[in-house]
Amino acid sequence: MSSSEPSFLLYDVVEMKRPHPCKDRGRLFQIVRLGADVKITCLSCGRTIMLDRGHFDERVKRKVSSPGAPIKTK
Ligand SMILES: [Zn+2]
């Protein structure tokens, strides 16, 4: 862990390294729970995935935006 690592806030939109295996192959997810476990919702299909914090840190590519509120998905 380095000091240049981005810190994430609840409801941040992030791009993941690997696309979600859904129809749209979405890479953008919104953080809907942030703790020891991180829950992210795919902005393409609306499905939620739970990762432990270590897995999340490994798989996240970058922060896209900080909307500060839930985004409505399909
Ligand atoms: Zn998806």
N, CA, C, O and the ligand as a Tripos MOL2 file, in Angstrom:
@<TRIPOS>MOLECULE
protein
  297   295    75     0     0
PROTEIN
NO_CHARGES

@<TRIPOS>ATOM
      1 N           0.8510   -1.2010    0.0000 N.3       1 MET1
      2 CA          0.0000    0.0000    0.0000 C.3       1 MET1
      3 C           0.8850    1.2480    0.0000 C.2       1 MET1
      4 O           1.7770    1.3830    0.8370 O.2       1 MET1
      5 N           0.6360    2.1390   -0.9240 N.am      2 SER2
      6 CA          1.4260    3.3620   -1.0130 C.3       2 SER2
      7 C           0.5360    4.5680   -0.7580 C.2       2 SER2
      8 O          -0.6910    4.4670   -0.7840 O.2       2 SER2
      9 N           1.1680    5.7080   -0.5100 N.am      3 SER3
     10 CA          0.3840    6.8970   -0.1940 C.3       3 SER3
     11 C          -0.3100    7.4590   -1.4320 C.2       3 SER3
     12 O          -1.2260    8.2730   -1.3130 O.2       3 SER3
     13 N           0.1230    7.0250   -2.6300 N.am      4 SER4
     14 CA         -0.5090    7.5210   -3.8420 C.3       4 SER4
     15 C          -1.7890    6.7410   -4.1850 C.2       4 SER4
     16 O          -2.5060    7.0890   -5.1230 O.2       4 SER4
     17 N          -2.0580    5.7010   -3.4220 N.am      5 GLU5
     18 CA         -3.2520    4.8970   -3.6790 C.3       5 GLU5
     19 C          -4.5090    5.7280   -3.4170 C.2       5 GLU5
     20 O          -4.6120    6.3970   -2.3890 O.2       5 GLU5
     21 N          -5.4480    5.6840   -4.3380 N.am      6 PRO6
     22 CA         -6.6290    6.4990   -4.1290 C.3       6 PRO6
     23 C          -7.4720    5.9410   -2.9800 C.2       6 PRO6
     24 O          -7.5340    4.7280   -2.7750 O.2       6 PRO6
     25 N          -8.1070    6.8210   -2.2490 N.am      7 SER7
     26 CA         -9.0420    6.3430   -1.2380 C.3       7 SER7
     27 C         -10.4440    6.5160   -1.7920 C.2       7 SER7
     28 O         -10.7230    7.4550   -2.5370 O.2       7 SER7
     29 N         -11.3020    5.6140   -1.4230 N.am      8 PHE8
     30 CA        -12.6360    5.5970   -2.0000 C.3       8 PHE8
     31 C         -13.6760    6.0030   -0.9830 C.2       8 PHE8
     32 O         -13.5330    5.7640    0.2160 O.2       8 PHE8
     33 N         -14.7100    6.6110   -1.4800 N.am      9 LEU9
     34 CA        -15.8310    7.0170   -0.6490 C.3       9 LEU9
     35 C         -17.0620    6.2350   -1.0700 C.2       9 LEU9
     36 O         -17.1510    5.7330   -2.1910 O.2       9 LEU9
     37 N         -18.0060    6.1430   -0.1490 N.am     10 LEU10
     38 CA        -19.2730    5.5080   -0.4860 C.3      10 LEU10
     39 C         -19.8790    6.2160   -1.7060 C.2      10 LEU10
     40 O         -19.8500    7.4430   -1.8090 O.2      10 LEU10
     41 N         -20.4110    5.4350   -2.5980 N.am     11 TYR11
     42 CA        -21.0840    5.9000   -3.8340 C.3      11 TYR11
     43 C         -20.1250    6.3650   -4.9280 C.2      11 TYR11
     44 O         -20.5660    6.8520   -5.9690 O.2      11 TYR11
     45 N         -18.8320    6.2220   -4.7040 N.am     12 ASP12
     46 CA        -17.9180    6.5180   -5.7980 C.3      12 ASP12
     47 C         -18.1580    5.5590   -6.9660 C.2      12 ASP12
     48 O         -18.4740    4.3850   -6.7740 O.2      12 ASP12
     49 N         -18.0000    6.0850   -8.1690 N.am     13 VAL13
     50 CA        -18.0520    5.2470   -9.3650 C.3      13 VAL13
     51 C         -16.6230    4.8790   -9.7230 C.2      13 VAL13
     52 O         -15.7530    5.7430   -9.8320 O.2      13 VAL13
     53 N         -16.3920    3.5790   -9.9040 N.am     14 VAL14
     54 CA        -15.0400    3.0950  -10.1880 C.3      14 VAL14
     55 C         -15.0310    2.2480  -11.4550 C.2      14 VAL14
     56 O         -16.0250    1.6280  -11.8320 O.2      14 VAL14
     57 N         -13.8720    2.2510  -12.0900 N.am     15 GLU15
     58 CA        -13.6650    1.3450  -13.2110 C.3      15 GLU15
     59 C         -12.8690    0.1540  -12.7050 C.2      15 GLU15
     60 O         -11.8530    0.3200  -12.0300 O.2      15 GLU15
     61 N         -13.3330   -1.0500  -13.0320 N.am     16 MET16
     62 CA        -12.6280   -2.2520  -12.6110 C.3      16 MET16
     63 C         -11.7280   -2.7480  -13.7350 C.2      16 MET16
     64 O         -11.9550   -2.4560  -14.9090 O.2      16 MET16
     65 N         -10.6960   -3.5060  -13.3500 N.am     17 LYS17
     66 CA         -9.7580   -4.0020  -14.3610 C.3      17 LYS17
     67 C         -10.4230   -4.9770  -15.3140 C.2      17 LYS17
     68 O         -10.1290   -5.0000  -16.5090 O.2      17 LYS17
     69 N         -11.3260   -5.7850  -14.7680 N.am     18 ARG18
     70 CA        -11.9890   -6.7660  -15.6150 C.3      18 ARG18
     71 C         -13.4730   -6.4310  -15.7160 C.2      18 ARG18
     72 O         -14.0960   -6.0430  -14.7280 O.2      18 ARG18
     73 N         -14.0370   -6.5820  -16.9140 N.am     19 PRO19
     74 CA        -15.4520   -6.2690  -17.0750 C.3      19 PRO19
     75 C         -16.3440   -7.2860  -16.3660 C.2      19 PRO19
     76 O         -15.9640   -8.4400  -16.1680 O.2      19 PRO19
     77 N         -17.5230   -6.8360  -15.9940 N.am     20 HIS20
     78 CA        -18.5240   -7.7320  -15.4440 C.3      20 HIS20
     79 C         -18.9830   -8.6790  -16.5470 C.2      20 HIS20
     80 O         -19.2140   -8.2350  -17.6720 O.2      20 HIS20
     81 N         -19.1210   -9.9550  -16.2590 N.am     21 PRO21
     82 CA        -19.5400  -10.8880  -17.3130 C.3      21 PRO21
     83 C         -21.0390  -10.8060  -17.6150 C.2      21 PRO21
     84 O         -21.7380  -11.8180  -17.6350 O.2      21 PRO21
     85 N         -21.5090   -9.5970  -17.8460 N.am     22 CYS22
     86 CA        -22.9220   -9.4390  -18.2030 C.3      22 CYS22
     87 C         -22.9990   -9.0470  -19.6760 C.2      22 CYS22
     88 O         -21.9780   -8.9260  -20.3540 O.2      22 CYS22
     89 N         -24.2120   -8.8530  -20.1530 N.am     23 LYS23
     90 CA        -24.4430   -8.5870  -21.5800 C.3      23 LYS23
     91 C         -23.6020   -7.4160  -22.0870 C.2      23 LYS23
     92 O         -23.0160   -7.4880  -23.1670 O.2      23 LYS23
     93 N         -23.5470   -6.3410  -21.3040 N.am     24 ASP24
     94 CA        -22.8430   -5.1370  -21.7490 C.3      24 ASP24
     95 C         -21.3600   -5.1360  -21.3970 C.2      24 ASP24
     96 O         -20.6360   -4.2040  -21.7490 O.2      24 ASP24
     97 N         -20.9030   -6.1880  -20.6970 N.am     25 ARG25
     98 CA        -19.4870   -6.2550  -20.2860 C.3      25 ARG25
     99 C         -19.0900   -4.9540  -19.5740 C.2      25 ARG25
    100 O         -18.0570   -4.3590  -19.8810 O.2      25 ARG25
    101 N         -19.9140   -4.5290  -18.6330 N.am     26 GLY26
    102 CA        -19.6850   -3.2530  -17.9710 C.3      26 GLY26
    103 C         -18.4410   -3.2500  -17.1050 C.2      26 GLY26
    104 O         -18.1560   -4.2160  -16.3980 O.2      26 GLY26
    105 N         -17.7080   -2.1590  -17.1680 N.am     27 ARG27
    106 CA        -16.5340   -1.9840  -16.3080 C.3      27 ARG27
    107 C         -16.7720   -0.9490  -15.2140 C.2      27 ARG27
    108 O         -15.9660   -0.8120  -14.2940 O.2      27 ARG27
    109 N         -17.8750   -0.2260  -15.3180 N.am     28 LEU28
    110 CA        -18.1380    0.8180  -14.3290 C.3      28 LEU28
    111 C         -19.0810    0.2920  -13.2570 C.2      28 LEU28
    112 O         -20.1340   -0.2830  -13.5350 O.2      28 LEU28
    113 N         -18.6570    0.5140  -12.0290 N.am     29 PHE29
    114 CA        -19.4330    0.0470  -10.8810 C.3      29 PHE29
    115 C         -19.5480    1.1790   -9.8720 C.2      29 PHE29
    116 O         -18.6850    2.0540   -9.8040 O.2      29 PHE29
    117 N         -20.6350    1.1550   -9.0820 N.am     30 GLN30
    118 CA        -20.7590    2.1240   -8.0010 C.3      30 GLN30
    119 C         -20.6090    1.4140   -6.6670 C.2      30 GLN30
    120 O         -21.1750    0.3420   -6.4520 O.2      30 GLN30
    121 N         -19.8410    2.0220   -5.7750 N.am     31 ILE31
    122 CA        -19.6660    1.4550   -4.4290 C.3      31 ILE31
    123 C         -20.9230    1.7370   -3.6150 C.2      31 ILE31
    124 O         -21.2770    2.8950   -3.3950 O.2      31 ILE31
    125 N         -21.5890    0.6930   -3.1730 N.am     32 VAL32
    126 CA        -22.8110    0.8840   -2.3940 C.3      32 VAL32
    127 C         -22.6360    0.4740   -0.9340 C.2      32 VAL32
    128 O         -23.5160    0.7100   -0.1060 O.2      32 VAL32
    129 N         -21.5090   -0.1350   -0.6300 N.am     33 ARG33
    130 CA        -21.1680   -0.4190    0.7620 C.3      33 ARG33
    131 C         -19.6620   -0.4620    0.8600 C.2      33 ARG33
    132 O         -18.9880   -1.0650    0.0250 O.2      33 ARG33
    133 N         -19.1420    0.1790    1.8820 N.am     34 LEU34
    134 CA        -17.6980    0.2800    2.0240 C.3      34 LEU34
    135 C         -17.3360   -0.0660    3.4580 C.2      34 LEU34
    136 O         -17.6720    0.6650    4.3890 O.2      34 LEU34
    137 N         -16.6540   -1.1770    3.6230 N.am     35 GLY35
    138 CA        -16.2440   -1.5950    4.9630 C.3      35 GLY35
    139 C         -15.2070   -2.6830    4.8210 C.2      35 GLY35
    140 O         -14.3900   -2.6390    3.9020 O.2      35 GLY35
    141 N         -15.2210   -3.6570    5.7070 N.am     36 ALA36
    142 CA        -14.3440   -4.8160    5.5470 C.3      36 ALA36
    143 C         -14.7020   -5.5310    4.2550 C.2      36 ALA36
    144 O         -13.8390   -6.0830    3.5740 O.2      36 ALA36
    145 N         -15.9960   -5.5130    3.9270 N.am     37 ASP37
    146 CA        -16.4640   -5.9690    2.6290 C.3      37 ASP37
    147 C         -16.9000   -4.7620    1.8190 C.2      37 ASP37
    148 O         -17.3870   -3.7710    2.3620 O.2      37 ASP37
    149 N         -16.7160   -4.8640    0.5180 N.am     38 VAL38
    150 CA        -17.1070   -3.7820   -0.3770 C.3      38 VAL38
    151 C         -18.1560   -4.3350   -1.3260 C.2      38 VAL38
    152 O         -17.9590   -5.3730   -1.9570 O.2      38 VAL38
    153 N         -19.2840   -3.6210   -1.4160 N.am     39 LYS39
    154 CA        -20.3310   -4.0160   -2.3500 C.3      39 LYS39
    155 C         -20.3430   -3.0340   -3.5050 C.2      39 LYS39
    156 O         -20.3880   -1.8210   -3.2990 O.2      39 LYS39
    157 N         -20.3030   -3.5570   -4.7130 N.am     40 ILE40
    158 CA        -20.3340   -2.6960   -5.8850 C.3      40 ILE40
    159 C         -21.4720   -3.1310   -6.8040 C.2      40 ILE40
    160 O         -21.7460   -4.3200   -6.9700 O.2      40 ILE40
    161 N         -22.1200   -2.1370   -7.3910 N.am     41 THR41
    162 CA        -23.2200   -2.3990   -8.3130 C.3      41 THR41
    163 C         -22.7590   -2.0950   -9.7290 C.2      41 THR41
    164 O         -22.2250   -1.0180   -9.9970 O.2      41 THR41
    165 N         -22.9610   -3.0340  -10.6260 N.am     42 CYS42
    166 CA        -22.6190   -2.8420  -12.0350 C.3      42 CYS42
    167 C         -23.5860   -1.8170  -12.6350 C.2      42 CYS42
    168 O         -24.8040   -1.9840  -12.5620 O.2      42 CYS42
    169 N         -23.0390   -0.7700  -13.2210 N.am     43 LEU43
    170 CA        -23.9010    0.2810  -13.7650 C.3      43 LEU43
    171 C         -24.5270   -0.1220  -15.1030 C.2      43 LEU43
    172 O         -25.4050    0.5760  -15.6100 O.2      43 LEU43
    173 N         -24.0850   -1.2320  -15.6670 N.am     44 SER44
    174 CA        -24.6970   -1.7120  -16.9060 C.3      44 SER44
    175 C         -25.9260   -2.5710  -16.6370 C.2      44 SER44
    176 O         -26.9640   -2.3980  -17.2750 O.2      44 SER44
    177 N         -25.8060   -3.5000  -15.6880 N.am     45 CYS45
    178 CA        -26.9080   -4.4510  -15.4840 C.3      45 CYS45
    179 C         -27.5730   -4.3080  -14.1220 C.2      45 CYS45
    180 O         -28.6330   -4.8930  -13.8980 O.2      45 CYS45
    181 N         -26.9810   -3.5490  -13.2090 N.am     46 GLY46
    182 CA        -27.6100   -3.3170  -11.9170 C.3      46 GLY46
    183 C         -27.3670   -4.3920  -10.8810 C.2      46 GLY46
    184 O         -27.8720   -4.2960   -9.7620 O.2      46 GLY46
    185 N         -26.6060   -5.4130  -11.2280 N.am     47 ARG47
    186 CA        -26.3320   -6.4670  -10.2540 C.3      47 ARG47
    187 C         -25.2540   -6.0270   -9.2740 C.2      47 ARG47
    188 O         -24.3590   -5.2520   -9.6130 O.2      47 ARG47
    189 N         -25.3620   -6.5400   -8.0490 N.am     48 THR48
    190 CA        -24.4260   -6.1640   -6.9990 C.3      48 THR48
    191 C         -23.4800   -7.3180   -6.7040 C.2      48 THR48
    192 O         -23.8870   -8.4780   -6.6410 O.2      48 THR48
    193 N         -22.2280   -6.9810   -6.5270 N.am     49 ILE49
    194 CA        -21.1930   -7.9590   -6.2130 C.3      49 ILE49
    195 C         -20.5840   -7.5780   -4.8770 C.2      49 ILE49
    196 O         -20.3910   -6.3960   -4.5930 O.2      49 ILE49
    197 N         -20.2820   -8.5730   -4.0550 N.am     50 MET50
    198 CA        -19.5930   -8.3110   -2.7940 C.3      50 MET50
    199 C         -18.1740   -8.8620   -2.8720 C.2      50 MET50
    200 O         -17.9570  -10.0170   -3.2360 O.2      50 MET50
    201 N         -17.2190   -8.0130   -2.5240 N.am     51 LEU51
    202 CA        -15.8110   -8.4050   -2.4990 C.3      51 LEU51
    203 C         -15.2580   -8.0580   -1.1330 C.2      51 LEU51
    204 O         -15.7170   -7.1140   -0.4890 O.2      51 LEU51
    205 N         -14.2480   -8.8400   -0.6820 N.am     52 ASP52
    206 CA        -13.6010   -8.3400    0.5230 C.3      52 ASP52
    207 C         -12.6540   -7.2130    0.1090 C.2      52 ASP52
    208 O         -12.3160   -7.0670   -1.0650 O.2      52 ASP52
    209 N         -12.2420   -6.4360    1.0780 N.am     53 ARG53
    210 CA        -11.5030   -5.2170    0.7760 C.3      53 ARG53
    211 C         -10.2190   -5.4960   -0.0180 C.2      53 ARG53
    212 O          -9.8520   -4.7270   -0.9060 O.2      53 ARG53
    213 N          -9.5480   -6.5950    0.3090 N.am     54 GLY54
    214 CA         -8.3210   -6.9500   -0.3960 C.3      54 GLY54
    215 C          -8.5700   -7.2250   -1.8680 C.2      54 GLY54
    216 O          -7.8130   -6.7760   -2.7290 O.2      54 GLY54
    217 N          -9.6360   -7.9640   -2.1550 N.am     55 HIS55
    218 CA         -9.9930   -8.2580   -3.5380 C.3      55 HIS55
    219 C         -10.3820   -6.9970   -4.2820 C.2      55 HIS55
    220 O          -9.9970   -6.7940   -5.4340 O.2      55 HIS55
    221 N         -11.1480   -6.1550   -3.6130 N.am     56 PHE56
    222 CA        -11.5510   -4.9040   -4.2490 C.3      56 PHE56
    223 C         -10.3210   -4.0900   -4.6320 C.2      56 PHE56
    224 O         -10.2080   -3.6160   -5.7620 O.2      56 PHE56
    225 N          -9.4030   -3.9300   -3.6830 N.am     57 ASP57
    226 CA         -8.1920   -3.1340   -3.9450 C.3      57 ASP57
    227 C          -7.3800   -3.7110   -5.1030 C.2      57 ASP57
    228 O          -6.7660   -2.9720   -5.8720 O.2      57 ASP57
    229 N          -7.3830   -5.0380   -5.2170 N.am     58 GLU58
    230 CA         -6.6570   -5.6810   -6.3090 C.3      58 GLU58
    231 C          -7.3280   -5.4360   -7.6650 C.2      58 GLU58
    232 O          -6.6550   -5.2700   -8.6830 O.2      58 GLU58
    233 N          -8.6460   -5.4180   -7.6590 N.am     59 ARG59
    234 CA         -9.3670   -5.4230   -8.9300 C.3      59 ARG59
    235 C          -9.7740   -4.0460   -9.4290 C.2      59 ARG59
    236 O         -10.1320   -3.8870  -10.5950 O.2      59 ARG59
    237 N          -9.7220   -3.0580   -8.5560 N.am     60 VAL60
    238 CA        -10.1480   -1.7310   -8.9930 C.3      60 VAL60
    239 C          -9.0600   -1.0870   -9.8360 C.2      60 VAL60
    240 O          -7.8740   -1.2360   -9.5400 O.2      60 VAL60
    241 N          -9.4510   -0.3740  -10.8800 N.am     61 LYS61
    242 CA         -8.4770    0.2670  -11.7440 C.3      61 LYS61
    243 C          -8.3540    1.7450  -11.3920 C.2      61 LYS61
    244 O          -7.2510    2.2440  -11.1710 O.2      61 LYS61
    245 N          -9.4860    2.4460  -11.3390 N.am     62 ARG62
    246 CA         -9.4190    3.8680  -11.0150 C.3      62 ARG62
    247 C         -10.7900    4.3720  -10.5690 C.2      62 ARG62
    248 O         -11.8260    3.7550  -10.8170 O.2      62 ARG62
    249 N         -10.7470    5.5090   -9.9060 N.am     63 LYS63
    250 CA        -11.9870    6.1730   -9.5260 C.3      63 LYS63
    251 C         -12.4330    7.0220  -10.7140 C.2      63 LYS63
    252 O         -11.6180    7.7130  -11.3250 O.2      63 LYS63
    253 N         -13.7010    6.9720  -11.0350 N.am     64 VAL64
    254 CA        -14.2250    7.7150  -12.1810 C.3      64 VAL64
    255 C         -14.8780    9.0160  -11.7170 C.2      64 VAL64
    256 O         -14.6200   10.0810  -12.2780 O.2      64 VAL64
    257 N         -15.7180    8.9250  -10.6980 N.am     65 SER65
    258 CA        -16.3770   10.1210  -10.1830 C.3      65 SER65
    259 C         -16.8940    9.8590   -8.7760 C.2      65 SER65
    260 O         -16.9620    8.7170   -8.3220 O.2      65 SER65
    261 N         -17.2550   10.9390   -8.1020 N.am     66 SER66
    262 CA        -17.8120   10.8450   -6.7480 C.3      66 SER66
    263 C         -19.1780   11.4950   -6.7140 C.2      66 SER66
    264 O         -19.3100   12.6220   -6.2360 O.2      66 SER66
    265 N         -20.1980   10.8130   -7.2100 N.am     67 PRO67
    266 CA        -21.5260   11.4290   -7.2610 C.3      67 PRO67
    267 C         -22.1330   11.6850   -5.8710 C.2      67 PRO67
    268 O         -23.0050   12.5420   -5.7250 O.2      67 PRO67
    269 N         -21.6760   10.9510   -4.8620 N.am     68 GLY68
    270 CA        -22.1560   11.1890   -3.5080 C.3      68 GLY68
    271 C         -23.5360   10.6670   -3.1920 C.2      68 GLY68
    272 O         -24.0470   10.8760   -2.0920 O.2      68 GLY68
    273 N         -24.1480    9.9870   -4.1530 N.am     69 ALA69
    274 CA        -25.4870    9.4370   -3.9370 C.3      69 ALA69
    275 C         -25.6690    8.2380   -4.8620 C.2      69 ALA69
    276 O         -24.9640    8.1060   -5.8620 O.2      69 ALA69
    277 N         -26.6080    7.3740   -4.5250 N.am     70 PRO70
    278 CA        -26.8210    6.2070   -5.3900 C.3      70 PRO70
    279 C         -27.2640    6.6280   -6.7860 C.2      70 PRO70
    280 O         -28.0540    7.5580   -6.9450 O.2      70 PRO70
    281 N         -26.7460    5.9350   -7.7910 N.am     71 ILE71
    282 CA        -27.1660    6.1520   -9.1670 C.3      71 ILE71
    283 C         -28.2170    5.0920   -9.4810 C.2      71 ILE71
    284 O         -28.0600    3.9210   -9.1370 O.2      71 ILE71
    285 N         -29.2650    5.5150  -10.1240 N.am     72 LYS72
    286 CA        -30.3060    4.5550  -10.4960 C.3      72 LYS72
    287 C         -29.8220    3.7020  -11.6580 C.2      72 LYS72
    288 O         -29.3730    4.2160  -12.6820 O.2      72 LYS72
    289 N         -29.9210    2.3970  -11.4820 N.am     73 THR73
    290 CA        -29.5660    1.4950  -12.5710 C.3      73 THR73
    291 C         -30.8400    0.8690  -13.1020 C.2      73 THR73
    292 O         -31.8900    0.8980  -12.4600 O.2      73 THR73
    293 N         -30.7200    0.3040  -14.2880 N.am     74 LYS74
    294 CA        -31.8720   -0.3320  -14.9460 C.3      74 LYS74
    295 C         -32.4750   -1.4180  -14.0720 C.2      74 LYS74
    296 O         -33.4500   -2.0570  -14.4670 O.2      74 LYS74
    297 ZN        -23.0900   -6.1350  -15.2570 Zn       75 ZN75
@<TRIPOS>BOND
     1     1     2 1
     2     2     3 1
     3     3     4 2
     4     3     5 am
     5     5     6 1
     6     6     7 1
     7     7     8 2
     8     7     9 am
     9     9    10 1
    10    10    11 1
    11    11    12 2
    12    11    13 am
    13    13    14 1
    14    14    15 1
    15    15    16 2
    16    15    17 am
    17    17    18 1
    18    18    19 1
    19    19    20 2
    20    19    21 am
    21    21    22 1
    22    22    23 1
    23    23    24 2
    24    23    25 am
    25    25    26 1
    26    26    27 1
    27    27    28 2
    28    27    29 am
    29    29    30 1
    30    30    31 1
    31    31    32 2
    32    31    33 am
    33    33    34 1
    34    34    35 1
    35    35    36 2
    36    35    37 am
    37    37    38 1
    38    38    39 1
    39    39    40 2
    40    39    41 am
    41    41    42 1
    42    42    43 1
    43    43    44 2
    44    43    45 am
    45    45    46 1
    46    46    47 1
    47    47    48 2
    48    47    49 am
    49    49    50 1
    50    50    51 1
    51    51    52 2
    52    51    53 am
    53    53    54 1
    54    54    55 1
    55    55    56 2
    56    55    57 am
    57    57    58 1
    58    58    59 1
    59    59    60 2
    60    59    61 am
    61    61    62 1
    62    62    63 1
    63    63    64 2
    64    63    65 am
    65    65    66 1
    66    66    67 1
    67    67    68 2
    68    67    69 am
    69    69    70 1
    70    70    71 1
    71    71    72 2
    72    71    73 am
    73    73    74 1
    74    74    75 1
    75    75    76 2
    76    75    77 am
    77    77    78 1
    78    78    79 1
    79    79    80 2
    80    79    81 am
    81    81    82 1
    82    82    83 1
    83    83    84 2
    84    83    85 am
    85    85    86 1
    86    86    87 1
    87    87    88 2
    88    87    89 am
    89    89    90 1
    90    90    91 1
    91    91    92 2
    92    91    93 am
    93    93    94 1
    94    94    95 1
    95    95    96 2
    96    95    97 am
    97    97    98 1
    98    98    99 1
    99    99   100 2
   100    99   101 am
   101   101   102 1
   102   102   103 1
   103   103   104 2
   104   103   105 am
   105   105   106 1
   106   106   107 1
   107   107   108 2
   108   107   109 am
   109   109   110 1
   110   110   111 1
   111   111   112 2
   112   111   113 am
   113   113   114 1
   114   114   115 1
   115   115   116 2
   116   115   117 am
   117   117   118 1
   118   118   119 1
   119   119   120 2
   120   119   121 am
   121   121   122 1
   122   122   123 1
   123   123   124 2
   124   123   125 am
   125   125   126 1
   126   126   127 1
   127   127   128 2
   128   127   129 am
   129   129   130 1
   130   130   131 1
   131   131   132 2
   132   131   133 am
   133   133   134 1
   134   134   135 1
   135   135   136 2
   136   135   137 am
   137   137   138 1
   138   138   139 1
   139   139   140 2
   140   139   141 am
   141   141   142 1
   142   142   143 1
   143   143   144 2
   144   143   145 am
   145   145   146 1
   146   146   147 1
   147   147   148 2
   148   147   149 am
   149   149   150 1
   150   150   151 1
   151   151   152 2
   152   151   153 am
   153   153   154 1
   154   154   155 1
   155   155   156 2
   156   155   157 am
   157   157   158 1
   158   158   159 1
   159   159   160 2
   160   159   161 am
   161   161   162 1
   162   162   163 1
   163   163   164 2
   164   163   165 am
   165   165   166 1
   166   166   167 1
   167   167   168 2
   168   167   169 am
   169   169   170 1
   170   170   171 1
   171   171   172 2
   172   171   173 am
   173   173   174 1
   174   174   175 1
   175   175   176 2
   176   175   177 am
   177   177   178 1
   178   178   179 1
   179   179   180 2
   180   179   181 am
   181   181   182 1
   182   182   183 1
   183   183   184 2
   184   183   185 am
   185   185   186 1
   186   186   187 1
   187   187   188 2
   188   187   189 am
   189   189   190 1
   190   190   191 1
   191   191   192 2
   192   191   193 am
   193   193   194 1
   194   194   195 1
   195   195   196 2
   196   195   197 am
   197   197   198 1
   198   198   199 1
   199   199   200 2
   200   199   201 am
   201   201   202 1
   202   202   203 1
   203   203   204 2
   204   203   205 am
   205   205   206 1
   206   206   207 1
   207   207   208 2
   208   207   209 am
   209   209   210 1
   210   210   211 1
   211   211   212 2
   212   211   213 am
   213   213   214 1
   214   214   215 1
   215   215   216 2
   216   215   217 am
   217   217   218 1
   218   218   219 1
   219   219   220 2
   220   219   221 am
   221   221   222 1
   222   222   223 1
   223   223   224 2
   224   223   225 am
   225   225   226 1
   226   226   227 1
   227   227   228 2
   228   227   229 am
   229   229   230 1
   230   230   231 1
   231   231   232 2
   232   231   233 am
   233   233   234 1
   234   234   235 1
   235   235   236 2
   236   235   237 am
   237   237   238 1
   238   238   239 1
   239   239   240 2
   240   239   241 am
   241   241   242 1
   242   242   243 1
   243   243   244 2
   244   243   245 am
   245   245   246 1
   246   246   247 1
   247   247   248 2
   248   247   249 am
   249   249   250 1
   250   250   251 1
   251   251   252 2
   252   251   253 am
   253   253   254 1
   254   254   255 1
   255   255   256 2
   256   255   257 am
   257   257   258 1
   258   258   259 1
   259   259   260 2
   260   259   261 am
   261   261   262 1
   262   262   263 1
   263   263   264 2
   264   263   265 am
   265   265   266 1
   266   266   267 1
   267   267   268 2
   268   267   269 am
   269   269   270 1
   270   270   271 1
   271   271   272 2
   272   271   273 am
   273   273   274 1
   274   274   275 1
   275   275   276 2
   276   275   277 am
   277   277   278 1
   278   278   279 1
   279   279   280 2
   280   279   281 am
   281   281   282 1
   282   282   283 1
   283   283   284 2
   284   283   285 am
   285   285   286 1
   286   286   287 1
   287   287   288 2
   288   287   289 am
   289   289   290 1
   290   290   291 1
   291   291   292 2
   292   291   293 am
   293   293   294 1
   294   294   295 1
   295   295   296 2
@<TRIPOS>SUBSTRUCTURE
     1 MET1         2 RESIDUE 1 A MET
     2 SER2         6 RESIDUE 1 A SER
     3 SER3        10 RESIDUE 1 A SER
     4 SER4        14 RESIDUE 1 A SER
     5 GLU5        18 RESIDUE 1 A GLU
     6 PRO6        22 RESIDUE 1 A PRO
     7 SER7        26 RESIDUE 1 A SER
     8 PHE8        30 RESIDUE 1 A PHE
     9 LEU9        34 RESIDUE 1 A LEU
    10 LEU10       38 RESIDUE 1 A LEU
    11 TYR11       42 RESIDUE 1 A TYR
    12 ASP12       46 RESIDUE 1 A ASP
    13 VAL13       50 RESIDUE 1 A VAL
    14 VAL14       54 RESIDUE 1 A VAL
    15 GLU15       58 RESIDUE 1 A GLU
    16 MET16       62 RESIDUE 1 A MET
    17 LYS17       66 RESIDUE 1 A LYS
    18 ARG18       70 RESIDUE 1 A ARG
    19 PRO19       74 RESIDUE 1 A PRO
    20 HIS20       78 RESIDUE 1 A HIS
    21 PRO21       82 RESIDUE 1 A PRO
    22 CYS22       86 RESIDUE 1 A CYS
    23 LYS23       90 RESIDUE 1 A LYS
    24 ASP24       94 RESIDUE 1 A ASP
    25 ARG25       98 RESIDUE 1 A ARG
    26 GLY26      102 RESIDUE 1 A GLY
    27 ARG27      106 RESIDUE 1 A ARG
    28 LEU28      110 RESIDUE 1 A LEU
    29 PHE29      114 RESIDUE 1 A PHE
    30 GLN30      118 RESIDUE 1 A GLN
    31 ILE31      122 RESIDUE 1 A ILE
    32 VAL32      126 RESIDUE 1 A VAL
    33 ARG33      130 RESIDUE 1 A ARG
    34 LEU34      134 RESIDUE 1 A LEU
    35 GLY35      138 RESIDUE 1 A GLY
    36 ALA36      142 RESIDUE 1 A ALA
    37 ASP37      146 RESIDUE 1 A ASP
    38 VAL38      150 RESIDUE 1 A VAL
    39 LYS39      154 RESIDUE 1 A LYS
    40 ILE40      158 RESIDUE 1 A ILE
    41 THR41      162 RESIDUE 1 A THR
    42 CYS42      166 RESIDUE 1 A CYS
    43 LEU43      170 RESIDUE 1 A LEU
    44 SER44      174 RESIDUE 1 A SER
    45 CYS45      178 RESIDUE 1 A CYS
    46 GLY46      182 RESIDUE 1 A GLY
    47 ARG47      186 RESIDUE 1 A ARG
    48 THR48      190 RESIDUE 1 A THR
    49 ILE49      194 RESIDUE 1 A ILE
    50 MET50      198 RESIDUE 1 A MET
    51 LEU51      202 RESIDUE 1 A LEU
    52 ASP52      206 RESIDUE 1 A ASP
    53 ARG53      210 RESIDUE 1 A ARG
    54 GLY54      214 RESIDUE 1 A GLY
    55 HIS55      218 RESIDUE 1 A HIS
    56 PHE56      222 RESIDUE 1 A PHE
    57 ASP57      226 RESIDUE 1 A ASP
    58 GLU58      230 RESIDUE 1 A GLU
    59 ARG59      234 RESIDUE 1 A ARG
    60 VAL60      238 RESIDUE 1 A VAL
    61 LYS61      242 RESIDUE 1 A LYS
    62 ARG62      246 RESIDUE 1 A ARG
    63 LYS63      250 RESIDUE 1 A LYS
    64 VAL64      254 RESIDUE 1 A VAL
    65 SER65      258 RESIDUE 1 A SER
    66 SER66      262 RESIDUE 1 A SER
    67 PRO67      266 RESIDUE 1 A PRO
    68 GLY68      270 RESIDUE 1 A GLY
    69 ALA69      274 RESIDUE 1 A ALA
    70 PRO70      278 RESIDUE 1 A PRO
    71 ILE71      282 RESIDUE 1 A ILE
    72 LYS72      286 RESIDUE 1 A LYS
    73 THR73      290 RESIDUE 1 A THR
    74 LYS74      294 RESIDUE 1 A LYS
    75 ZN75       297 GROUP 0 **** ****
